[in-house]
Amino acid sequence: MVKSTTSVTKIALLSLVLACAAPCVKTQAQSAPDTMSQNKFKPHGQLWGYAFGDYAYKDHADTVGGGRGGANQYTKVPQSQSMFQFRRIYLGYNYDISEKFAAEFLLAAEDNFGGGDLLANGKFAPYVKLANLRWKNIFPGADLVAGQVSTPAFPMMSESIWAYRSIERTVADIRRTPSFDLGLTLQGRFIPKNDNFGYNIMVGNGSSARPETDKFKAFYGDVYAKFLKKKIVVDVYADYQRLNWSPGFHHARNMIKGFVAYTTPKLTVGVEAFYNQITADDIDTKVAGGKDTVSNKSMAASVFVRGRIYKDKLGFFARYDNFAPSGNIDNTKYNTDIPLTSQYDPNTKEQFITAGIDYTPIKNVHIMPNIWYNSYTNVGPHNYGAANNGYDMVYRVTLYYVYGK
């Protein structure tokens, strides 16, 4: 009887334990999916943009005229002209579709005084600058990007470290090396989880935002390395594009460029240099009669420094560029020289200088008094602007602000 009572007692105690435990098990079972749902990826996006413009006054204009500065922004602006102007307005949207896929879209309105992004009435013409889909980690350490995307030329490295696109383009950008193009890009790291050593390889139309009009493609590529906790950055870049490849006339361009920078939050110093060749680009009239097709070769170097004067409120920047043809034009042999790609002027040496102060009253708002100077020295045939030298000088107060970031 005692044994039976003990068994009954044990059974009762076990039933009580199971009854008490059941709600806990049920609660845990119900909460598990909730925890999982909280950790589950949710598609999300971000609207962002920035704008920059100035009040500018052109104190001096090149006396030779004719726009010897090519695509430089103040080349054809007359002396003593003053301007309130926006030079760029961006509106972008980035959207993470999943853990593996992301989309990027960017509308841009840019002045491009050289005759690019304006309507017939002179108003800004917003256009699609970026529109692409990124397949993340398509293989370890690499993303595949399809669509209209930034090229490896300078936007991802030298331009971001220079950090003052609101003041002026990089030296390669001034010569109209494409900053974006429509195609396929592989962006990767040599060591998957280490972003100190990487590469970018791209094949595109070579026409930026314009539709493809020929059968030739543009090829871009760079490799980069970062040392001393990313304080020293080294980047080597090259590109190649056929422009016309008919029998007896092989017209192409290619660039080799290097970039080195020492960068810290308080001080950054950088050097960028390129060698550019456009094969069969110049139609030269000979003194003795007849014409020759000559390759255009040019070189450039840019040195810049930027830093902080007082905390995050006041900074400074300065830059010097030197652009020069390589001297392949024989002035004793030719009377005139006509480049087929006018943005690469083979007849004029240029020296560019800018310097200014960066006042930041709050984060993402910059007010920057600065000077913009570009000089021209003719080195082409003597009847191409004769031996005249000249320069453009502009005084500005630049406003740059970022929103959505």
C-alpha positions as CSV (number, residue, x, y, z in Angstrom):
1,M,0.0,0.0,0.0
2,V,2.9,2.3,0.8
3,K,4.5,1.4,-2.5
4,S,1.4,2.1,-4.4
5,T,1.0,5.5,-2.6
6,T,4.6,6.3,-3.5
7,S,4.0,5.5,-7.2
8,V,0.9,7.6,-7.3
9,T,2.8,10.5,-5.7
10,K,5.6,10.2,-8.3
11,I,3.1,10.2,-11.1
12,A,1.3,13.3,-9.7
13,L,4.6,15.2,-9.2
14,L,5.6,14.3,-12.8
15,S,2.3,15.5,-14.2
16,L,2.6,18.7,-12.3
17,V,6.1,19.3,-13.7
18,L,4.9,18.6,-17.2
19,A,1.9,20.9,-16.7
20,C,4.1,23.7,-15.5
21,A,6.7,23.2,-18.3
22,A,4.1,23.1,-21.1
23,P,3.4,26.9,-21.2
24,C,7.2,27.6,-21.2
25,V,7.8,25.2,-24.1
26,K,4.8,26.7,-25.9
27,T,6.1,30.2,-25.3
28,Q,9.6,29.3,-26.5
29,A,8.2,27.6,-29.6
30,Q,6.1,30.7,-30.4
31,S,9.0,33.1,-29.7
32,A,11.5,31.3,-31.9
33,P,9.9,32.3,-35.2
34,D,9.6,35.9,-33.9
35,T,13.3,36.0,-33.2
36,M,14.1,34.6,-36.6
37,S,11.8,37.1,-38.3
38,Q,13.7,39.9,-36.5
39,N,17.0,38.7,-37.9
40,K,15.6,38.1,-41.4
41,F,16.8,40.6,-44.0
42,K,14.4,43.3,-44.9
43,P,14.7,45.2,-48.2
44,H,15.5,48.9,-47.6
45,G,16.7,52.0,-49.4
46,Q,18.1,55.4,-49.0
47,L,17.4,58.7,-50.8
48,W,20.4,61.0,-51.0
49,G,22.0,63.8,-52.9
50,Y,24.3,66.8,-52.9
51,A,24.8,70.0,-54.7
52,F,27.5,72.6,-55.2
53,G,27.7,76.0,-56.8
54,D,29.3,79.4,-56.4
55,Y,29.3,83.1,-56.7
56,A,32.1,83.5,-59.2
57,Y,33.8,86.6,-60.7
58,K,36.2,86.2,-63.7
59,D,39.0,88.7,-63.1
60,H,41.0,87.9,-66.2
61,A,40.4,86.0,-69.5
62,D,42.8,84.3,-71.9
63,T,43.8,87.0,-74.5
64,V,44.2,84.5,-77.3
65,G,40.6,83.3,-77.0
66,G,39.1,80.4,-78.8
67,G,38.7,78.3,-75.7
68,R,42.3,77.1,-75.3
69,G,41.3,75.4,-72.1
70,G,39.2,72.8,-73.8
71,A,36.6,71.5,-71.3
72,N,37.8,73.7,-68.4
73,Q,34.7,75.3,-66.8
74,Y,35.7,79.0,-67.2
75,T,37.5,78.8,-70.6
76,K,34.9,80.7,-72.7
77,V,33.6,82.9,-69.9
78,P,34.4,86.6,-70.8
79,Q,36.4,88.8,-68.5
80,S,34.6,90.8,-65.7
81,Q,31.6,88.5,-65.8
82,S,30.1,87.5,-62.4
83,M,27.9,84.5,-61.9
84,F,25.6,82.9,-59.4
85,Q,25.6,79.3,-60.6
86,F,24.9,75.7,-59.7
87,R,27.6,73.4,-61.2
88,R,26.2,70.1,-60.1
89,I,23.0,68.8,-58.5
90,Y,22.7,65.1,-57.6
91,L,19.6,63.0,-56.6
92,G,20.3,59.4,-55.9
93,Y,18.6,56.3,-54.5
94,N,20.3,53.2,-53.3
95,Y,18.2,50.1,-52.6
96,D,19.3,46.7,-51.0
97,I,17.0,44.2,-52.7
98,S,18.4,41.3,-50.7
99,E,21.6,40.2,-49.0
100,K,23.1,39.4,-52.4
101,F,21.6,42.1,-54.7
102,A,21.6,45.9,-54.5
103,A,20.6,48.6,-57.0
104,E,21.9,52.1,-57.5
105,F,20.3,55.0,-59.3
106,L,21.5,58.6,-59.8
107,L,20.1,61.6,-61.6
108,A,22.5,64.4,-62.3
109,A,22.2,68.0,-63.5
110,E,25.6,69.6,-64.4
111,D,26.6,72.8,-66.1
112,N,29.5,71.5,-68.2
113,F,30.3,74.9,-69.7
114,G,32.2,73.1,-72.5
115,G,28.9,72.3,-74.2
116,G,27.6,69.1,-72.6
117,D,24.6,68.9,-70.2
118,L,22.5,71.9,-71.0
119,L,19.3,72.2,-73.0
120,A,19.1,74.4,-76.1
121,N,17.8,77.2,-73.9
122,G,20.7,76.9,-71.5
123,K,18.8,75.3,-68.7
124,F,20.1,72.2,-66.8
125,A,19.2,68.9,-68.4
126,P,19.0,66.2,-65.7
127,Y,20.1,62.8,-67.1
128,V,20.6,59.3,-65.8
129,K,24.2,59.1,-64.6
130,L,24.2,55.8,-62.8
131,A,21.7,52.9,-63.0
132,N,23.1,49.5,-62.1
133,L,22.6,46.2,-60.3
134,R,25.2,44.8,-57.9
135,W,25.6,41.0,-57.4
136,K,27.5,40.9,-54.1
137,N,30.1,38.2,-53.4
138,I,29.5,36.5,-56.8
139,F,32.6,34.6,-55.8
140,P,34.6,35.2,-52.6
141,G,35.7,38.8,-52.3
142,A,34.2,40.1,-55.6
143,D,31.1,41.9,-56.7
144,L,29.7,41.9,-60.3
145,V,28.1,45.2,-61.3
146,A,25.9,45.4,-64.4
147,G,24.7,48.7,-65.9
148,Q,25.8,52.3,-65.8
149,V,28.5,52.5,-63.2
150,S,31.5,54.6,-62.1
151,T,34.7,53.6,-64.0
152,P,37.9,52.7,-62.2
153,A,39.5,55.9,-63.7
154,F,39.3,58.2,-60.7
155,P,35.8,58.3,-59.0
156,M,36.5,55.5,-56.6
157,M,40.1,56.4,-55.6
158,S,41.8,59.7,-56.5
159,E,38.7,61.8,-56.6
160,S,37.4,60.6,-53.2
161,I,40.8,61.2,-51.6
162,W,41.2,64.7,-53.2
163,A,37.7,65.2,-51.7
164,Y,37.1,68.6,-53.4
165,R,35.2,67.7,-56.6
166,S,33.1,70.7,-55.7
167,I,36.2,72.9,-56.4
168,E,37.5,71.1,-59.5
169,R,37.7,67.8,-61.4
170,T,40.8,65.6,-61.1
171,V,43.5,66.1,-63.7
172,A,42.3,63.0,-65.6
173,D,38.7,64.1,-65.4
174,I,39.6,67.5,-66.9
175,R,40.9,65.7,-70.0
176,R,37.6,63.9,-70.2
177,T,38.7,60.4,-69.2
178,P,35.2,58.7,-68.7
179,S,34.0,58.8,-65.1
180,F,31.1,56.5,-65.7
181,D,30.0,54.1,-68.5
182,L,27.5,51.4,-69.4
183,G,28.8,47.9,-69.2
184,L,30.0,45.1,-66.8
185,T,32.4,45.7,-63.9
186,L,34.1,43.2,-61.6
187,Q,35.1,44.9,-58.3
188,G,37.2,42.6,-56.0
189,R,39.8,42.0,-53.4
190,F,42.8,39.8,-53.8
191,I,42.2,38.5,-50.2
192,P,38.4,38.2,-49.8
193,K,38.1,39.6,-46.2
194,N,40.9,42.2,-46.6
195,D,40.1,45.4,-48.4
196,N,43.7,46.7,-48.4
197,F,44.5,45.0,-51.8
198,G,42.0,45.0,-54.6
199,Y,41.2,45.5,-58.3
200,N,38.5,46.8,-60.6
201,I,38.0,45.5,-64.2
202,M,35.4,47.0,-66.6
203,V,34.3,46.7,-70.2
204,G,31.8,49.3,-71.4
205,N,30.5,51.2,-74.4
206,G,33.0,54.1,-73.9
207,S,30.1,56.6,-74.5
208,S,29.2,57.4,-70.8
209,A,25.4,58.2,-70.8
210,R,25.0,58.2,-74.5
211,P,23.9,55.2,-76.5
212,E,26.5,53.1,-78.2
213,T,27.2,54.3,-81.8
214,D,30.0,52.0,-82.9
215,K,31.2,48.4,-82.6
216,F,34.2,49.2,-80.3
217,K,34.3,48.8,-76.6
218,A,36.3,50.6,-73.9
219,F,38.4,48.6,-71.4
220,Y,39.3,49.9,-67.9
221,G,41.2,48.4,-65.0
222,D,43.1,49.3,-61.9
223,V,44.8,47.7,-58.9
224,Y,45.3,49.3,-55.6
225,A,47.0,48.8,-52.3
226,K,46.8,50.4,-48.8
227,F,49.6,50.4,-46.3
228,L,50.3,51.6,-42.7
229,K,46.7,51.2,-41.5
230,K,45.4,52.7,-44.8
231,K,47.4,55.9,-44.4
232,I,49.3,55.3,-47.7
233,V,47.3,54.5,-50.8
234,V,48.7,53.4,-54.2
235,D,46.6,53.0,-57.3
236,V,47.7,52.0,-60.9
237,Y,45.2,52.5,-63.7
238,A,45.0,51.8,-67.5
239,D,42.4,52.0,-70.2
240,Y,42.1,51.4,-73.9
241,Q,39.5,52.2,-76.6
242,R,39.4,52.0,-80.3
243,L,37.8,55.1,-81.9
244,N,38.0,54.1,-85.6
245,W,39.6,51.0,-87.0
246,S,39.3,51.1,-90.8
247,P,41.9,50.0,-93.3
248,G,44.8,52.4,-93.3
249,F,43.4,54.4,-90.3
250,H,43.8,53.1,-86.8
251,H,42.5,55.7,-84.4
252,A,42.6,54.7,-80.7
253,R,43.3,56.2,-77.2
254,N,44.8,54.7,-74.1
255,M,45.9,56.1,-70.8
256,I,48.3,54.9,-68.0
257,K,47.9,56.6,-64.7
258,G,49.4,56.4,-61.2
259,F,48.2,57.8,-57.9
260,V,49.9,57.9,-54.5
261,A,48.5,59.5,-51.3
262,Y,49.2,59.9,-47.7
263,T,45.9,60.4,-45.9
264,T,44.9,61.1,-42.3
265,P,41.9,62.9,-40.8
266,K,44.2,66.0,-40.2
267,L,46.4,66.1,-43.3
268,T,46.3,64.5,-46.8
269,V,48.9,64.8,-49.6
270,G,48.4,63.2,-53.0
271,V,50.1,63.0,-56.4
272,E,48.4,61.8,-59.6
273,A,50.1,61.6,-63.0
274,F,49.2,60.1,-66.4
275,Y,50.5,59.5,-69.8
276,N,47.9,59.6,-72.6
277,Q,48.2,58.6,-76.2
278,I,45.6,59.1,-79.0
279,T,46.9,57.2,-82.0
280,A,46.4,58.9,-85.4
281,D,44.4,61.8,-83.8
282,D,46.0,64.9,-85.4
283,I,45.7,66.0,-89.0
284,D,48.7,68.2,-89.6
285,T,49.3,70.4,-92.7
286,K,52.9,70.3,-93.8
287,V,54.8,73.4,-94.7
288,A,56.0,71.7,-97.9
289,G,52.4,70.8,-98.8
290,G,50.2,67.8,-98.1
291,K,49.0,66.4,-94.7
292,D,50.2,63.9,-92.1
293,T,48.3,62.0,-89.5
294,V,50.2,62.2,-86.2
295,S,49.6,60.6,-82.8
296,N,48.8,62.9,-80.0
297,K,50.8,62.3,-76.8
298,S,50.3,64.2,-73.6
299,M,51.4,64.0,-69.9
300,A,50.1,65.5,-66.8
301,A,50.9,65.6,-63.1
302,S,48.8,66.9,-60.2
303,V,49.8,67.6,-56.6
304,F,47.4,68.4,-53.9
305,V,47.2,69.0,-50.1
306,R,44.3,69.4,-47.8
307,G,43.9,69.4,-44.0
308,R,42.3,70.7,-40.9
309,I,43.0,74.1,-39.3
310,Y,40.5,74.0,-36.4
311,K,38.7,70.8,-35.4
312,D,36.0,70.0,-38.0
313,K,35.0,73.6,-38.5
314,L,37.9,75.0,-40.6
315,G,40.1,73.4,-43.2
316,F,42.2,74.3,-46.2
317,F,43.1,72.9,-49.7
318,A,45.5,73.6,-52.4
319,R,46.4,72.0,-55.8
320,Y,48.8,72.4,-58.7
321,D,48.4,70.7,-62.1
322,N,50.8,70.7,-65.0
323,F,49.5,69.4,-68.4
324,A,51.9,69.2,-71.4
325,P,52.0,67.7,-74.8
326,S,55.0,65.4,-75.1
327,G,56.6,67.5,-77.9
328,N,55.8,65.3,-80.8
329,I,54.6,68.2,-82.9
330,D,57.4,69.6,-85.2
331,N,56.7,73.3,-85.6
332,T,59.3,73.5,-88.4
333,K,57.5,70.9,-90.4
334,Y,53.8,71.7,-89.9
335,N,51.7,74.9,-90.3
336,T,48.4,73.8,-88.8
337,D,47.3,71.0,-86.5
338,I,43.7,69.8,-86.1
339,P,42.9,67.2,-83.3
340,L,40.1,64.9,-84.0
341,T,39.2,64.6,-80.3
342,S,39.3,68.3,-79.2
343,Q,39.1,67.7,-75.5
344,Y,42.7,66.5,-75.7
345,D,44.4,69.7,-76.9
346,P,47.9,68.8,-78.1
347,N,49.0,72.4,-78.7
348,T,48.8,74.0,-75.4
349,K,50.7,73.6,-72.1
350,E,48.5,74.3,-69.1
351,Q,49.2,75.0,-65.5
352,F,46.3,75.0,-63.1
353,I,46.2,76.3,-59.5
354,T,43.5,76.4,-56.9
355,A,43.5,77.1,-53.2
356,G,41.0,78.0,-50.6
357,I,39.5,77.7,-47.1
358,D,36.8,75.2,-46.1
359,Y,34.4,76.5,-43.4
360,T,32.0,73.9,-42.1
361,P,29.4,75.5,-39.8
362,I,27.7,72.1,-39.4
363,K,28.3,68.6,-40.8
364,N,27.6,68.3,-44.6
365,V,27.6,72.1,-45.2
366,H,30.7,73.7,-46.7
367,I,31.4,77.4,-47.5
368,M,34.7,77.7,-49.4
369,P,36.3,81.0,-50.6
370,N,38.8,80.0,-53.3
371,I,40.7,81.0,-56.4
372,W,40.7,79.2,-59.7
373,Y,43.7,79.9,-62.1
374,N,44.7,78.3,-65.4
375,S,47.5,79.4,-67.7
376,Y,48.1,78.5,-71.3
377,T,51.4,78.4,-73.3
378,N,51.2,77.6,-77.0
379,V,53.6,74.8,-78.2
380,G,51.9,74.0,-81.5
381,P,52.4,75.3,-85.0
382,H,53.1,79.0,-85.0
383,N,49.9,80.0,-86.7
384,Y,47.9,78.2,-84.0
385,G,47.6,81.1,-81.6
386,A,51.1,82.3,-82.5
387,A,53.4,82.3,-79.5
388,N,50.9,84.1,-77.3
389,N,50.5,83.1,-73.7
390,G,47.5,83.8,-71.5
391,Y,45.5,82.8,-68.5
392,D,42.1,82.6,-66.9
393,M,41.6,83.9,-63.3
394,V,38.4,83.4,-61.3
395,Y,37.6,84.4,-57.7
396,R,34.8,82.3,-56.1
397,V,32.8,81.5,-52.9
398,T,31.7,77.9,-53.3
399,L,28.7,76.4,-51.4
400,Y,28.6,72.6,-51.1
401,Y,26.0,70.7,-49.2
402,V,25.0,67.0,-48.8
403,Y,21.5,65.7,-47.9
404,G,20.2,62.2,-47.0
405,K,23.6,61.0,-45.7
